[in-house]
């Protein structure tokens, strides 16, 4: 099937978190722009992608997506989008870096490829390995009692995996109180991990780990380097999830070498899209590393891509996925995947299986043809 790209439209939609999201090192997320990319073709097929960088988190910003697409227009317009690796390689040659912007493009190309094949995306990513992916619930860094209340509410909805944000206020003693309060709220058994988002120093993280050692807690990215995280892992003896510091194959290999890669967060925009996440996923499977499949933020288009990647991952190595669109409003697509019994499943329709609401998208901030 011969297909050529005839145009690209870029949209920006403000997404508002249902509850202001506080993280370590004074990071916060309330209302941020998500960027939606529409790729048009001469075959009448349309591919959709989305990326939603959040402030102070990674080297990415929503306003950078449109200029990146304008720069790539000479590569994209008239090109064959089917089979994303070839076209993405040409984009990488023309414009180095900017993985976050390319993530939305790569997602849209995979959407197109699966639509051209008449298949849901998960079939092109290795086939469906499980009916639905287990979800975790992320709890904003608040007072311990409020975090415990949120955890208990999510537990009542069937959630059994919890991420407690740490480091926003109160010092390391407050983080100990937060983790113990959440553990007491959810009881023995459910997974609980404390996430500093790089906002701690190794000493404070080690002190927190020592205080909660008997409460069955995993640690997530306490420090801003792999070496510091590895020191916390070695000293505390607690399992470690790496997030921000693993963003490509080389960093995955380095984290494994340092002995701190018990779990890794595979975020679409951090790695640069579905193509790179699939490669990282297969490497993690080979190394028997547990994975969280997600993205930094976003709504229905990103959540659909997460769902397709998650269910095509070996259940043995998939720790959980994230229902991103469940944390924000507005919803971009009425047919987007929704949480069911604390799990997330993709559509069986061709491609990502989502149809964005153009009234919600509004007018494009950039049109290329």
C-alpha positions, 0 to 999 in steps of 0.5 A: 500500500503506497502512502505518502505524508501530505501534511502535519497539524500541531495542537496544544491543549492545556491539561489540568491535574485533578489534584495539584501534583507535588514532587521532590525538589519543589517540582509541581504539576497543575496545568500544563500543555499537552501537544498533539500531532496529526499526520495526514496522508494521501491515502486518507489515513491519519496518525495521531501522536501526543507528548506532554512535558512537565516543568522542571522534570526532563530536558523537554518543553511543550513549546519546542515540539512545533519548531521541531516539526517545522524543521523536520517538514522537509524530511516528512512531507512526501515521505512514506510513513509506513514502517516507522524505523526508516523515517525516524532514522532519517529524522534523527539524521536531519535533527539530532536530539529532541527525543520528546518532540520525536516521541509524538511523531513516532507514535503517530507513524506507528498509528498510521502503520497499524491502520494501514495493516488493519490491526491494533498496534499491539499486534505489531509490537509482539502480539497481545501477551495479556488481556490488560495491564495492572495499574499503579496509583501515584500519590502527590507529596502532601501531608502524611494523613492526606496521602494515606487517605488517597491511598486508601481510596485507591485501594478501595478501587482495586489498586494494589501498587502505589507510588508515594511522592517524597521530598516536597516539604518537611525533610527526610523525617516527613518522608518517613512519616509519609511512607509509614502512613501509606503502608498502614493505610493499604496494609501488608502486601500491596507494592509501595515505592517512594519516589523523590524524582531526583530531589534527595541527596544520598544521605537523606535517602539512606536515612529514610530507607533505614527508617522504613526498612521493616515496612516493605518499601521500594525506592525510586530515583532518589538522586540525580545520578545513577552513581548516587542511586546505586550508592543508596541501593547498595547501602540500604539493601532496598530494591530500586526503581530508576526513572529519570536517569534511564533514557536510552540503551546506554543508560540502561546498561550503565544502571545494570552495571552499577547494580541499581536496575531492579525496576525501570520506568520506560517513558515514551517521551524520555526515550523518543517514542514507541520504536525506542521503547520497544527496543528498551523493553526487549533488552530489559526482558533479556536482562530480567528487569522489571518494567513500568510502561508509561510517560511523563504526562498526557491524555488519551492518545499517550495512554492508548500507546502505553496500553498497547505497549504494556499488553504486548510486554511479557507479564513476568517483567511488566510491573505496571502501567499508568492511566495518565488520562485518568489524572487529568482533564479534559479527555482528548478522545471519548473512545480512549482507554479507561481504567477497569478493575485497576487495569488498563487495556487497549482498543482492538480497533486498528492503530492506537484505536483513538479518535480525538475530539476536534472541538477539544483540540481547537485550532492548530498552532502549526500547519504544514503541507 
